[in-house]
Amino acid sequence: MDLDVQVELDIQDRIVEVHDANDGKYVAATEMHFLSKVEPGAHFVIRNNLGNITLRSSKDGTCDVKAIIRAKAETAAEARAMVEQVGMNVDSSKGRYYLKPVRQNGGQ
């Protein structure tokens, strides 16, 4: 049986860093971090074009997931707003673990 879970992270738990990109634009970045249960031997499928995702498995059936989300925009406020709108879709079953960062408006 597949489970479709939207991992909700409170934005207050995430720190957003914004800096000048030296090309007249601004880059914002934030880190999402959570633990997820994973069946032993499950295959991982990651679909991502919003930053980096690091997975660390453990012997207790969990996976430590860390995602760095980045956005570039004309203003610091726009860049910050873009990363603050990103959540994580997690779809898992006994044989597969699927991760995909998504924007609140459904974009990738």
N, C-alpha and C positions, 0 to 999 in steps of 0.2 A: 504494500500500500504506500503510495507516495504521500508525502506531507508537504504542503505548500505553506511556508511560514515567512512572513514579513518581519524581519528583525527591526524593531523600533528602538532607536537610540536617542535619548534625550539630548538635544543640542547643547544643553548646559553641561553635559558630560564631555563634550568635545571642545577642544581649543582650536580656534581657527587662526592661523598665522597668515598675514598678508604682507607682501613686499613688492617693491618696484621691480619690474622685469627688465629694466634698462632699454626698453624699446617703446616707452610711452604708455605701456599697459601695466596692469597689476596681476600678480599671481597669488592665489589663496590656496592654502593646503590645510587639511584636517586629517586626523587619524580616527578610524572606527576600530574598536576592539571588542571581541566577544568570544565566548566559548560555545561550541556546538557539539551535540552528541553525534558520533559517527560510528557506523557498524564496522567491525574489523574487516579489512580487505576491500572496503568500498572504493570505487573509482572517483576521482575528483574531476569536475568539469567547471572551468572558470571562464566566464565571458566578461571582459572588462576593457573599457577604453577610457576610464576616468582616473587611473592612477595605478598603484602597485598593490598586490595582495600577497601576503605571506601566510603560509599555513604551517603549523607545527602540530604533529599528532602526538598523542600520549598513549600510555599503556592502559589507561582507565576508560577508553572508549570516547574520549573527547578530542576535539580539534581546536587549537587556539588560532583564531583568525584575526589578522591585523591588515586593515586596508588603508592605504594612504590615498586620499581623494584630492585632486588638484583641478583648479580652474583658472583661466586667464580671461581678463576682461578690460574694458576701457577705464573703469574706475575701481577703486579699492572696494567700495560698497557692492558693486555688481559682482566682483570676484568672490567676495565673502558670501553673498546671497546664493551664488551658484553651488558652492560646496555645502552650504547648510541645507540645501534641498535634496541631498543625496541620501538614500537609504540602501538597504541590502536585501535582496530577495534570496531566500535559501529554500531549495527544493531538495528533499532527500528521500531515499528509499534504502532498502538493504544493500543494493548493489551500486548506488550512485549518490554522489553528493554534489549538488550544483549551486554555485555562487554567482550572483550577478548584481553589481551595483546599479541602481536606477535612480533617476531624478523623480521627484514627486509628481511631475507632470507626465511621467511615463517614458521620458526619453532616456537614452543611454549615454 
